Amino acid sequence: TYGALSRMKIDNMREEHQEKLIKDAEKLAQQQKEEEEEAKKQAEQEGPVEEKDMAFISVSIGEGINEIFRSLGVDEIIEGGQTMNPSTEDILEAIEKVHAKSIFILPNNKNIILAATQAQSLVEDKNVVIIPTTTVPQGISAIIGFDPEADAEENEDNMKDIIECVKTGEVTYAVRDTSINGITIKVDDIMGIDDDGIKKVGQDVEKVTLELLEEMVDEDSELISIYYGADVKKEDAEAFAARVEESFPDCDVQNYYGGQPIYYYIVSVE
């Protein structure tokens, strides 16, 4: 109907695809081999790494929070968080990188504690201690309370006591319509979440954060820490921190750049 066929060419696309995968895999394997050889050569040049008595591995999310943990002495940062939980393998790789007799792991998320526990059970040549931090502020307070003069066991007990005194709040947005504990939530609503669940819902980020803090602060509270996220401008965060100081004059208020995604503000009360 349409005329004669000419210049016909028949390719097995499945076969071509398979060949490409093999070539890509070979290229990647060669690249990894070269990187490993380079790392080995560099390690040999630097000589043996001195083993510390105690070291820290922390799960973190956000450029600012990463920097806070590093400034406090964390040896290895694992990128993680609510939407990207590190695996047992990720934690084992971090443990391998740290040269210390005792290594404290700060999961900073309840969903990561199990992976950390599994990694702990697989390590035989190091004393791996899990401090069951479920939030970033708990992790920060735990490492602030670390005493280099005390032994690992004493530090473990002390840090576990410290995190019990930290209340955490997170302010984010709803991704779908739902109803939780009698609270009706529409998509894009602002939610204030504390250690017990969703407490405040509204349309304004700062209003919801202030209302959440009102739930968290009591007569024993002394310190409010604010970590503003990637979607909050510095000047807006500073103005908000001033509002918090006015609202809670009996508390010391500290404001930090967290850089975390998803959460406009992470706040803690101690």
C-alpha positions as CSV (number, residue, x, y, z in Angstrom):
1,T,0.0,0.0,0.0
2,Y,2.7,2.4,0.9
3,G,5.4,1.3,-1.5
4,A,8.5,-0.9,-1.2
5,L,10.7,-1.2,1.9
6,S,14.3,-0.2,1.6
7,R,17.4,0.3,3.8
8,M,15.9,-1.9,6.5
9,K,17.8,-2.1,9.8
10,I,16.8,-4.4,12.6
11,D,18.4,-4.1,16.1
12,N,17.8,-6.1,19.2
13,M,17.2,-3.1,21.6
14,R,17.2,-5.4,24.7
15,E,20.7,-6.7,23.7
16,E,22.0,-3.2,23.1
17,H,20.6,-2.1,26.5
18,Q,22.3,-5.0,28.2
19,E,25.6,-4.2,26.5
20,K,25.4,-0.6,27.7
21,L,24.6,-1.7,31.3
22,I,27.7,-4.0,31.2
23,K,29.9,-1.2,29.9
24,D,28.6,1.3,32.5
25,A,29.1,-1.3,35.3
26,E,32.7,-2.0,34.1
27,K,33.4,1.8,34.0
28,L,32.0,2.3,37.5
29,A,33.9,-0.7,38.9
30,Q,37.1,0.7,37.4
31,Q,36.4,4.2,38.8
32,Q,35.7,2.7,42.3
33,K,38.9,0.7,42.1
34,E,41.0,3.8,41.2
35,E,39.3,5.7,44.1
36,E,40.1,2.9,46.6
37,E,43.7,2.7,45.4
38,E,44.1,6.5,45.7
39,A,42.5,6.4,49.2
40,K,44.9,3.5,50.2
41,K,47.9,5.4,48.9
42,Q,46.9,8.5,50.7
43,A,46.4,6.6,54.0
44,E,49.8,5.0,53.6
45,Q,51.4,8.4,53.1
46,E,49.6,9.9,56.1
47,G,50.7,7.0,58.3
48,P,48.7,5.2,61.0
49,V,45.7,7.1,62.4
50,E,45.7,7.7,66.1
51,E,42.9,6.0,67.9
52,K,40.8,8.2,70.2
53,D,39.2,7.0,73.4
54,M,35.7,8.3,72.4
55,A,34.1,9.7,69.3
56,F,30.7,10.7,67.9
57,I,28.6,9.8,64.9
58,S,25.5,11.9,64.4
59,V,22.6,11.7,61.9
60,S,21.8,15.2,60.7
61,I,19.9,17.1,58.1
62,G,20.5,20.6,56.9
63,E,23.7,22.5,56.2
64,G,23.4,24.6,59.4
65,I,22.7,21.7,61.7
66,N,25.6,19.7,60.2
67,E,27.9,22.6,61.0
68,I,26.6,22.8,64.6
69,F,27.3,19.2,65.1
70,R,30.8,19.5,63.6
71,S,31.6,22.5,65.8
72,L,30.5,20.5,68.9
73,G,33.0,17.8,68.0
74,V,31.1,15.2,66.0
75,D,33.5,13.1,64.1
76,E,31.3,11.8,61.3
77,I,28.0,13.1,60.0
78,I,25.4,10.9,58.3
79,E,22.9,12.7,56.1
80,G,19.4,11.6,57.1
81,G,16.1,12.9,58.4
82,Q,12.4,12.4,58.0
83,T,12.4,11.6,54.3
84,M,15.9,10.0,53.9
85,N,16.6,7.6,56.7
86,P,20.1,6.1,56.6
87,S,20.4,2.3,56.4
88,T,22.3,-0.1,58.7
89,E,25.0,-0.2,56.0
90,D,25.3,3.6,56.0
91,I,25.9,3.5,59.8
92,L,28.4,0.7,59.5
93,E,30.4,2.7,56.9
94,A,30.5,5.7,59.3
95,I,31.7,3.4,62.2
96,E,34.4,2.1,59.9
97,K,35.7,5.6,59.2
98,V,35.9,6.6,62.9
99,H,39.0,5.5,64.8
100,A,38.0,5.3,68.4
101,K,37.6,2.7,71.1
102,S,34.1,3.8,72.0
103,I,31.8,5.4,69.4
104,F,28.6,7.2,70.5
105,I,25.8,7.2,67.8
106,L,23.2,9.9,67.9
107,P,20.3,8.7,65.6
108,N,18.2,11.9,66.2
109,N,15.1,10.2,64.8
110,K,13.1,7.4,66.3
111,N,13.0,5.7,62.9
112,I,16.8,5.4,62.7
113,I,17.3,3.8,66.2
114,L,16.6,0.3,64.9
115,A,19.2,0.6,62.0
116,A,21.7,1.9,64.6
117,T,21.0,-1.0,66.9
118,Q,21.5,-3.5,64.0
119,A,24.8,-1.8,63.1
120,Q,25.8,-2.0,66.7
121,S,25.2,-5.8,66.8
122,L,27.5,-6.3,63.8
123,V,30.5,-4.4,65.2
124,E,32.9,-6.5,67.2
125,D,36.2,-4.5,67.4
126,K,34.7,-1.2,68.8
127,N,32.5,-0.3,71.7
128,V,29.4,1.2,70.0
129,V,27.0,3.1,72.3
130,I,23.6,4.3,71.1
131,I,22.2,7.4,72.7
132,P,18.5,7.0,71.8
133,T,18.0,10.6,70.7
134,T,14.8,11.0,68.7
135,T,15.2,14.6,67.6
136,V,18.1,16.9,66.5
137,P,17.8,19.1,69.6
138,Q,18.2,16.1,71.8
139,G,21.4,15.1,69.9
140,I,22.8,18.6,70.3
141,S,22.1,18.7,74.0
142,A,23.5,15.2,74.5
143,I,26.9,16.2,72.9
144,I,27.0,19.5,74.8
145,G,26.7,17.4,78.0
146,F,29.6,15.1,77.0
147,D,32.4,15.1,79.5
148,P,35.8,14.1,78.0
149,E,37.2,13.4,81.5
150,A,34.5,10.8,82.2
151,D,34.6,7.3,80.8
152,A,32.2,5.9,78.2
153,E,29.8,4.4,80.7
154,E,29.5,7.6,82.7
155,N,28.9,9.6,79.6
156,E,26.3,7.3,78.4
157,D,24.3,7.6,81.6
158,N,24.7,11.3,81.7
159,M,23.7,11.9,78.1
160,K,20.6,9.7,78.5
161,D,19.6,11.7,81.5
162,I,20.1,15.0,79.6
163,I,17.9,14.1,76.6
164,E,15.0,13.3,79.0
165,C,15.0,17.1,79.8
166,V,14.6,18.2,76.2
167,K,11.2,19.0,74.6
168,T,11.2,19.3,70.8
169,G,8.7,20.9,68.5
170,E,8.6,20.9,64.7
171,V,6.7,23.1,62.3
172,T,5.9,21.9,58.8
173,Y,3.1,21.7,56.3
174,A,0.5,19.1,55.5
175,V,0.8,17.1,52.3
176,R,-2.7,15.8,52.2
177,D,-6.1,16.2,53.9
178,T,-6.5,14.2,57.0
179,S,-7.9,14.1,60.6
180,I,-5.8,13.1,63.6
181,N,-6.9,13.1,67.2
182,G,-10.0,15.1,66.3
183,I,-8.0,17.8,64.5
184,T,-9.0,18.4,60.9
185,I,-6.1,19.1,58.6
186,K,-6.2,20.3,55.0
187,V,-3.4,20.1,52.5
188,D,-0.8,22.9,52.9
189,D,-2.0,23.7,56.5
190,I,0.8,24.5,58.9
191,M,1.2,21.9,61.6
192,G,2.9,22.3,65.0
193,I,4.2,18.9,66.2
194,D,5.7,18.2,69.6
195,D,6.9,14.9,71.2
196,D,3.4,13.7,71.6
197,G,2.1,14.5,68.1
198,I,0.3,17.2,66.2
199,K,-0.8,20.0,68.6
200,K,-1.4,23.1,66.5
201,V,-2.8,23.6,63.0
202,G,-3.2,27.0,61.2
203,Q,-2.3,29.1,58.2
204,D,0.6,31.2,59.5
205,V,4.0,29.6,60.3
206,E,5.0,32.0,63.1
207,K,1.6,32.0,64.8
208,V,1.6,28.2,64.8
209,T,5.2,28.1,66.1
210,L,4.4,30.5,69.0
211,E,1.2,28.5,69.9
212,L,3.3,25.3,69.9
213,L,5.9,26.9,72.2
214,E,3.1,28.0,74.6
215,E,2.2,24.4,74.9
216,M,5.8,23.4,75.6
217,V,7.1,26.1,78.0
218,D,6.3,25.8,81.7
219,E,7.5,27.3,84.9
220,D,10.6,25.2,84.9
221,S,11.7,26.1,81.4
222,E,15.0,28.1,81.0
223,L,16.2,27.8,77.4
224,I,14.4,28.0,74.1
225,S,16.4,27.1,71.0
226,I,15.2,27.9,67.5
227,Y,16.6,26.3,64.3
228,Y,15.2,27.9,61.2
229,G,14.9,25.9,58.0
230,A,16.0,26.4,54.4
231,D,12.7,28.0,53.4
232,V,12.9,30.7,56.1
233,K,14.8,34.0,55.4
234,K,17.4,35.0,58.0
235,E,15.8,38.4,58.7
236,D,12.4,36.7,59.2
237,A,13.9,34.2,61.6
238,E,15.7,37.0,63.6
239,A,12.4,39.0,63.8
240,F,10.6,35.9,65.0
241,A,13.2,35.1,67.6
242,A,12.6,38.7,69.0
243,R,8.9,37.9,69.2
244,V,9.7,34.7,71.1
245,E,11.9,36.7,73.6
246,E,9.0,39.1,74.2
247,S,6.5,36.2,74.6
248,F,8.7,34.3,77.0
249,P,10.8,36.8,79.0
250,D,11.8,34.3,81.6
251,C,13.6,32.1,79.1
252,D,16.9,32.6,77.3
253,V,16.2,32.4,73.5
254,Q,18.9,31.2,71.0
255,N,18.4,31.4,67.3
256,Y,20.4,29.2,64.8
257,Y,20.4,28.6,61.1
258,G,19.5,24.9,60.6
259,G,19.0,24.8,56.9
260,Q,16.7,21.8,57.2
261,P,14.2,21.0,54.4
262,I,10.5,20.4,55.1
263,Y,10.5,22.0,58.6
264,Y,10.2,25.8,58.8
265,Y,11.3,25.7,62.4
266,I,12.6,23.1,64.8
267,V,12.4,24.4,68.4
268,S,13.4,23.0,71.7
269,V,12.7,23.8,75.3
270,E,14.9,22.9,78.2
